[in-house]
Amino acid sequence: MVILDEPFASRPLLDWLQASQHPVLDNAFARHEMEQGTMRLNLVGEAEALQRIDAHERVYTCSENALAWITERSANTGLVQAIRMFKDKGAMRERLSRLNEGFYFQRVSRSALGSIDAHTLPLPVVLKPNVGFCSMGVAVIESPDAWDEAVKDIERHEDAWHDMYPESVVGLEDYLIEGYIDGPEYALDAYFDEEGCPHILNIWRHDFAGAEDTSDRLYVSSAQIVDETHDAFLAWLAQVNAIVGATGFCVHVELRRTDAGIVPIEFNPLRFAGLGGTDMSYYGCGYRTYECYLEDLPLSIRDVWQAHPTDAYSMSLLGDAGSGTFDYEAFAAQFSCVLKLVRFDVKKTGSYGFLFLRTPADDDTERELVLHADLQRFLL
C-alpha cells in the first residue's frame, strides 16, 4: 500500500507505480500527480486502503505528511505505535537508552528555550525539534552565544516551517537538547520484515562542511562505504528492533558511528530518504528501494555496489533557498557526470532541488565543490 502526499513524489516512484499498478490511496495529491503526468495509477479508496493497512500489508509513503492520516484512522496498533515511537525523538531516546548508556538528552518546551542558561549545558550540544524533518530547526551549540543565536533563528523561521509542513512532520512546540555525537554520520534506508529481521537498501555517509554544519548538502555512497559498514549497521538494527518490535515496517535512519558504538540521531518512519533522495540507488545502480520493500524482493546491496568499485554516488539537497530564480543549467555545468538534477518548488520544500552525481570514488574534488558551493551565486 502506497500513500502519496505533499510536497513531492519523484518520477521514478510514479513511473513504477504506474507500471506495477501497486495500490495507491486515492487522495487529492495522488489525483493531481496522475493528471499532471497523464499517467494511470491504481487508486483505491480510504476504506480499502485502511483494510489493507489493518491487515498488515506493507505501507510506504513518499512524505511524512501522510503519517497523521494513518495514526488517526488505522486499527493496526503495532504499526501506529511504531510510527509514534520512531517519529518522537525523545521517546526514541528513552526507549533505546540501554543501547547508549550515559548519553545526555532532555526535552524542553519551545516557550522555555529563551530562559535556559546555556552555561549549565554540557556543551557542545545539539538542539532540534522533537518532531522534525530535513534538518529544519537543528543547530550545533558550542557556546552560550551560539545558543542565543539558535533560539533567534528559530524565531525567525518557525512560521515559514509551519507553512511548509504540518505539526505531525515538523513539531515546533517541543524541542530536544542532546549531547553532540563525535564520529562520522551515516544514513540508511532499511526495513524490518514480518519476522522483525532488518534489511538495508541504501547506505550513505553524510559529509559536512564543518563542525557547525547541519545541512543535507552531501550524502555519498560507494562500494567501500557499503562494505565497511553494512554488517555493523545490520547487527545494530537487529538490536534496535529487539526493543521496538516493528514488523513489515520501513524506516530512514540517521546515525553516527563512534568509538563507543553506534548512536542514533533519528528514525523517519514509513519512508526512505525524503523528497526522492532514496532514488540515488535507482540512478546509480538501477534498483528501486520501495519496490524491493513493497514486493519483498531479495537484494544484497553489497553485491550490487561491488559491481561499481571505482564510482561514488552522491545526493545533494540544494537548500539555503533565497529569493530569485535558480540557474540549474549553470550549476550542473560544473560537474562531469550529473545523473539527475531534480527541480523543486522552493515555496513547498525550502530547497531548489536534488542533485544526483557520479564521481570517482578516489577523487572528492567535485564532491567538495558541492559541499562548499554558494548557491546564492546561481540566483538570476
NORJOBEL-V740546 format. One record per residue. N is the residue number from 1. SS is DSSP state (alpha for helix, beta for strand, coil for the rest). NEAR is the number of other ideal C-beta (glycine too) atoms within 8 Angstrom. Layout:
N:SS:NEAR + N:SS:NEAR
This chain:
1:coil:11 + 2:beta:14 + 3:beta:15 + 4:coil:14 + 5:coil:11 + 6:coil:7 + 7:coil:11 + 8:coil:12 + 9:coil:10 + 10:coil:11 + 11:alpha:7 + 12:alpha:11 + 13:alpha:13 + 14:alpha:13 + 15:alpha:9 + 16:alpha:12 + 17:alpha:13 + 18:alpha:10 + 19:alpha:6 + 20:alpha:8 + 21:coil:8 + 22:coil:9 + 23:beta:12 + 24:beta:13 + 25:beta:15 + 26:coil:10 + 27:coil:9 + 28:alpha:5 + 29:alpha:10 + 30:alpha:13 + 31:alpha:10 + 32:alpha:8 + 33:alpha:13 + 34:alpha:11 + 35:alpha:7 + 36:alpha:6 + 37:coil:7 + 38:coil:4 + 39:coil:9 + 40:coil:5 + 41:coil:12 + 42:beta:9 + 43:beta:11 + 44:beta:10 + 45:coil:7 + 46:alpha:8 + 47:alpha:6 + 48:alpha:9 + 49:alpha:14 + 50:alpha:11 + 51:alpha:8 + 52:alpha:11 + 53:alpha:14 + 54:alpha:9 + 55:coil:6 + 56:coil:10 + 57:coil:8 + 58:coil:11 + 59:coil:11 + 60:beta:14 + 61:beta:13 + 62:coil:13 + 63:coil:14 + 64:alpha:15 + 65:alpha:12 + 66:alpha:13 + 67:alpha:14 + 68:alpha:9 + 69:alpha:10 + 70:alpha:15 + 71:alpha:11 + 72:alpha:5 + 73:alpha:7 + 74:coil:10 + 75:coil:5 + 76:coil:9 + 77:alpha:6 + 78:alpha:10 + 79:alpha:14 + 80:alpha:11 + 81:alpha:8 + 82:alpha:13 + 83:alpha:13 + 84:alpha:10 + 85:alpha:11 + 86:alpha:13 + 87:alpha:13 + 88:coil:10 + 89:alpha:13 + 90:alpha:11 + 91:alpha:9 + 92:alpha:13 + 93:alpha:12 + 94:alpha:7 + 95:alpha:9 + 96:coil:11 + 97:alpha:9 + 98:alpha:6 + 99:alpha:10 + 100:coil:11 + 101:coil:6 + 102:coil:4 + 103:coil:10 + 104:coil:8 + 105:beta:10 + 106:beta:7 + 107:beta:10 + 108:beta:10 + 109:beta:9 + 110:alpha:9 + 111:alpha:5 + 112:alpha:8 + 113:alpha:12 + 114:alpha:6 + 115:alpha:5 + 116:coil:10 + 117:coil:7 + 118:alpha:12 + 119:alpha:5 + 120:alpha:5 + 121:coil:11 + 122:coil:5 + 123:coil:9 + 124:coil:7 + 125:beta:13 + 126:beta:14 + 127:beta:13 + 128:beta:12 + 129:beta:14 + 130:beta:12 + 131:beta:12 + 132:coil:14 + 133:coil:9 + 134:coil:11 + 135:coil:9 + 136:coil:12 + 137:coil:15 + 138:coil:11 + 139:beta:12 + 140:beta:13 + 141:beta:14 + 142:coil:8 + 143:coil:8 + 144:alpha:9 + 145:alpha:6 + 146:alpha:13 + 147:alpha:13 + 148:alpha:9 + 149:alpha:8 + 150:alpha:11 + 151:alpha:10 + 152:alpha:8 + 153:alpha:9 + 154:alpha:12 + 155:alpha:7 + 156:alpha:6 + 157:alpha:10 + 158:alpha:10 + 159:alpha:6 + 160:alpha:8 + 161:alpha:13 + 162:alpha:10 + 163:alpha:5 + 164:alpha:11 + 165:coil:11 + 166:coil:7 + 167:coil:9 + 168:coil:11 + 169:coil:12 + 170:coil:15 + 171:beta:11 + 172:beta:12 + 173:beta:6 + 174:beta:13 + 175:beta:13 + 176:beta:15 + 177:beta:11 + 178:beta:12 + 179:beta:9 + 180:coil:8 + 181:coil:9 + 182:coil:5 + 183:coil:9 + 184:beta:7 + 185:beta:11 + 186:beta:14 + 187:beta:14 + 188:beta:14 + 189:beta:13 + 190:beta:14 + 191:beta:12 + 192:beta:15 + 193:coil:10 + 194:coil:6 + 195:coil:5 + 196:coil:9 + 197:coil:7 + 198:beta:11 + 199:beta:10 + 200:beta:13 + 201:beta:14 + 202:beta:15 + 203:beta:14 + 204:beta:14 + 205:beta:11 + 206:beta:12 + 207:beta:9 + 208:coil:12 + 209:coil:7 + 210:coil:5 + 211:coil:6 + 212:coil:8 + 213:coil:9 + 214:coil:9 + 215:coil:10 + 216:coil:9 + 217:coil:13 + 218:beta:11 + 219:beta:15 + 220:beta:12 + 221:beta:15 + 222:beta:12 + 223:alpha:11 + 224:alpha:7 + 225:alpha:12 + 226:alpha:13 + 227:alpha:10 + 228:alpha:6 + 229:alpha:11 + 230:alpha:12 + 231:alpha:6 + 232:alpha:9 + 233:alpha:15 + 234:alpha:10 + 235:alpha:8 + 236:alpha:11 + 237:alpha:14 + 238:alpha:10 + 239:alpha:9 + 240:alpha:12 + 241:alpha:12 + 242:alpha:7 + 243:alpha:10 + 244:alpha:10 + 245:coil:9 + 246:coil:12 + 247:coil:11 + 248:coil:11 + 249:beta:12 + 250:beta:15 + 251:beta:14 + 252:beta:15 + 253:beta:12 + 254:beta:12 + 255:beta:14 + 256:beta:12 + 257:beta:9 + 258:beta:10 + 259:coil:3 + 260:coil:5 + 261:beta:7 + 262:beta:11 + 263:beta:12 + 264:beta:12 + 265:beta:8 + 266:beta:9 + 267:beta:10 + 268:beta:13 + 269:beta:13 + 270:coil:13 + 271:coil:14 + 272:coil:14 + 273:coil:15 + 274:alpha:12 + 275:alpha:13 + 276:alpha:15 + 277:alpha:12 + 278:alpha:13 + 279:alpha:13 + 280:alpha:16 + 281:alpha:15 + 282:alpha:11 + 283:alpha:10 + 284:alpha:13 + 285:alpha:10 + 286:coil:5 + 287:coil:10 + 288:coil:11 + 289:alpha:13 + 290:alpha:13 + 291:alpha:11 + 292:alpha:12 + 293:alpha:14 + 294:alpha:10 + 295:coil:7 + 296:coil:8 + 297:coil:6 + 298:coil:4 + 299:coil:9 + 300:coil:6 + 301:alpha:13 + 302:alpha:9 + 303:alpha:7 + 304:alpha:10 + 305:alpha:13 + 306:alpha:9 + 307:coil:7 + 308:coil:11 + 309:coil:7 + 310:coil:6 + 311:beta:12 + 312:beta:12 + 313:beta:16 + 314:beta:16 + 315:beta:13 + 316:beta:13 + 317:beta:12 + 318:beta:14 + 319:coil:13 + 320:coil:7 + 321:coil:9 + 322:coil:7 + 323:coil:3 + 324:coil:6 + 325:coil:5 + 326:beta:13 + 327:coil:9 + 328:alpha:11 + 329:alpha:6 + 330:alpha:8 + 331:alpha:14 + 332:alpha:10 + 333:coil:6 + 334:coil:8 + 335:coil:12 + 336:coil:4 + 337:coil:7 + 338:beta:9 + 339:beta:9 + 340:beta:9 + 341:beta:11 + 342:beta:11 + 343:beta:6 + 344:coil:13 + 345:coil:7 + 346:alpha:10 + 347:alpha:5 + 348:alpha:9 + 349:alpha:11 + 350:coil:10 + 351:coil:13 + 352:coil:11 + 353:beta:11 + 354:beta:15 + 355:beta:16 + 356:beta:16 + 357:beta:15 + 358:beta:9 + 359:beta:15 + 360:beta:7 + 361:coil:11 + 362:coil:4 + 363:coil:7 + 364:coil:7 + 365:alpha:7 + 366:alpha:12 + 367:alpha:14 + 368:alpha:8 + 369:alpha:10 + 370:alpha:14 + 371:alpha:11 + 372:alpha:7 + 373:coil:9 + 374:coil:5 + 375:alpha:14 + 376:alpha:7 + 377:alpha:6 + 378:alpha:10 + 379:beta:11 + 380:coil:6
